[in-house]
Amino acid sequence: INGCGAEYVPTDNELRAIYAHQGSSALHDAIGWPVSRFYISNTVADTFTQTFTYDVVSLKTGDETQMPSSGGALLSCRTTPVAVASQIIVEANDTAQFVKVDDTLSALKVKKGEDAVIRVVTKNAQGNSVPNVPFILRREGSKNRQNAEMINKSITVINAAGASARMNSSSSLLYGVTGADGTTSFTVKQDDSMGLVTNMYAQLYQLTIESNKLPVMFTVITSPDTPLASYWGHMPETFTTRSGIAFKRPLLTA
């Protein structure tokens, strides 16, 4: 891939189009291209690991498989560049879940045990979506409502293909690829949350460009929604008995 520059390597669809247009015998006999080995594309297979594999296409049979960039495939370079991502965004997949929590914080807010779905978007300098872009998904430490970091509070991340991985700390890295529309989604869970918020963000794989930080909050019923609480919660403010008598929640120490 380095022989072209990343922006000049064709996509897997473009390689399949070459095969469909010429066919193996015409391609080899008319213009002399070798067809005995696969041609590598810039299309990355989705994965949670750092070892990305690329789609490769046979211009002899039209078949497609995957191999690492060091796998020894043939390479044809485009004469014009493909779109290159220079922006990466992390956002709530459901905008209704992204809410203003207080005057200083907006977050993707769900209850403990519910799924928080985040979306990663890759764009070029003009703001247009760029497909099939590899990136690194990252997290910061989980914090309580008083901004104290809680040690060893892992989160579980499930990618669009259903593969699951744990991110145990801010040093955890997960690898992903945006799809044909320049987006991909992840389900984030923290089922043992005490009522914490965790910033999620992403970084373009081949560049040092980072996204915004998206706070993901899991609230608990054992904590009220007040600035005095230690944790982020959704305890009801009142409780009404069957006889119709209403009681306020227990008071917190100021």
N, C-alpha and C positions, 0 to 999 in steps of 0.2 A: 504494500500500500504506500509505503514511503517513496516508492519510485515515481509516483504521480504527484503526490501532495493530496491530502485527504479530500479536498474539494474537487478533484478531477477523477476520482475513482467512480466508475458507473454503479448504478443500483442493480439489484438482482432483476428487477423488472426490465431494465434496459438491456441486460445481457440476454434475457429470455426473448426480448424483441429482436435482437440480432439473430438468434437461432431461428425464430419464426419467419424472419424476412429472407434469410439465405438458406438455412438448412446446412447440415454438416458438409455434404459433398460440394455444394456450390461455394460455400465459404472457403473451404480448403483449396478447391481447384481453381476458382476464379481469382481470388486475391491472395492465396498462399498462407492464410492464417493457420497455425497449428490447432488441431482439435482433439489431440490425444489426451489432454489433461483438462481439468476444470479451470475456469476463470473466476478469480476472486472479485467480489462486489464490495461496496461500502456498507451493505446492509448487515447490521449486527443482530445476532440472535439474543433474545431476552434472557437474562440470567441474574442470579443474586451474587455470583462470584466475580472476582477480578479478572478471571481468564475469559475474556470475550471471544466468541467464535463468530465467524463471518459466513454469510451465505455464499456458496460457490456454485456456478452453473456450468454444465457441460454443453459446449457448442457443437458436440457430436450427437448427443441424444436429447438435449433439452432438460436432462435430469438436474436436480438441485439437492445439495447437502450442505453441511457446515464443516468448517475447519478453522484452526487458529491462523492468524496472519502469517505465522512462520511456517505454514504447512506446505509451501512449495507450489502454490497454484500459479497459473499464468495470469498476466495482468495486461489489460488494455486501458489506456487513459483517454478520457474525454478531451475534446479540444476546447470545450467551454466548461466553466465550473458549475457544480451544483450548489444549491443554497447551503450556507454554513450557519449554524446556530451561534449567536453571540449573546443571547439572553436565555435565562432559565428562571421559571416562576414556580413557586409552590403555593397552592391555593386549596380552599375547601371545594370538594367535588359538588357538594350540595350547598349553594350559597345561603340557604335558610339556616344552616348550622353555624355560619360565621356571624357572630353577634357581638355587639358592644357590651362588654362585661362591666366596665366602669369608665371613668373619665380618662384613664391612662392605658386601658387594655381592651383590644378586640381579639377574639379567639374563635377557633372551631371548637364549639362547646357541646359535649354530650354527657350523658350519665354513665357512671361506672357500669361496665357490662355491655354497653352499646358500642357499635362500630363507628369510628371516626374515619371517613374516607377522604384522603387527600389526593390532589391531582398535580402532576408535574407537567409543565408546558415548556417546550423549547421553541424559540423564535429567532429570526434573523434581525439585523440592525433596523430593518424597515417595519418590524413588528409582525411579519408574516410567519405562520407556523412552519417549522422545519421538521420533517419526519425522521425517524430512525436515528436519534441522537443518543449516544451512550452518556450516562451521568452517574454520579455517586450520591446516594441518599444518606443524609447525616442527621444527627440529633444533638441537642444540648442536654444538660442535666435536668431532671425533673425537680420542680420547686413547689413549695406550698404557698398558701395565700400570703404569708409573711415574708416571701421571697427567700426562704431558706432552702438550700438544695438538699434533697434526700438522696443518700448514697445507695447504690445498687438497686435502683428502681428500673427494671427492664421494661421494654415495650415489645410487643409482637407486631410484626409487619407482614402482611400477606399481599403478594403482587397480583396482577391481573390474571395470571395463569394459575393462581391458587397455591403457589409455593410460599411457605411460611418460614420466617427467620426471626430470631430475637436480636434486639439491639440493647445491650446491657449497660452501655455507658456512652459518653460523648466521643469515645475513641472508636465506637462501632461504625463500620462502613458497609453499606449495601449497594450493589451495582444494578443498574437498570437501563432500559432503552425505551425511548418514546416510540409510539406506534406510527402508523401511516398518516394520522392526522396531527402528529406532533405532540401528542399527549399520552400519558399513561396514568393509571390510578393505583393507589395502595390503600388497603384497609389497615388502620392502626388500632391496636387494642392495648389496654393496661388494666386487666381484670382484677389485679390486686392493688389498684390505686387507692391511696389514702385521701384523694382529693387534690390532685397535682396537675400542673401545667408543664408541658414540654415543648420547646421550640424545635420544629422540624425544618430542615432546609436541604438544598441540593447544590451540587457543583458539576459543571460540565467536565466530562472525563478527561478530555485532551487539553483543557484550558483551566486556568485558575479562577474562572468566573463563577461567583456564587449567587444563589438566589436570595430572595427575601427570607426572613424568619417567620414561619407560621406557627403561632402558639396553638397547641392542641390540648384541650382541657377535659379532664374526666372528673365530674363532680360526684359527691357521695351524699347519701341521705342522712348520715350521722353528723353532718356539719351544716349549720345555717348559712344562708347567703348574706353575710355581713362582713365588713372590713375587720371586725374584731376576731373573726374565726381564724383558727390556725390553718384550715384546709378549705378548698373550694367545695361548696356543697349546695344541696337543694332541699334541705329540711323545710317542711311546711312551717309557716309562721304561726298557724293556729291548728288546733285539733278539736273536732266537735264530737261529743259522745252521742250514743243512740238516743239519749234523753234530750238532746238538743243543747247541752251546755258546752260552750266553747272555751278552750284553754289556750293560752299562749305557750309557745315553745319555752324550754328552760333558758334562763338568762345566762349570758357569758360574763366572765370577769373582765372588767374594763382594764 
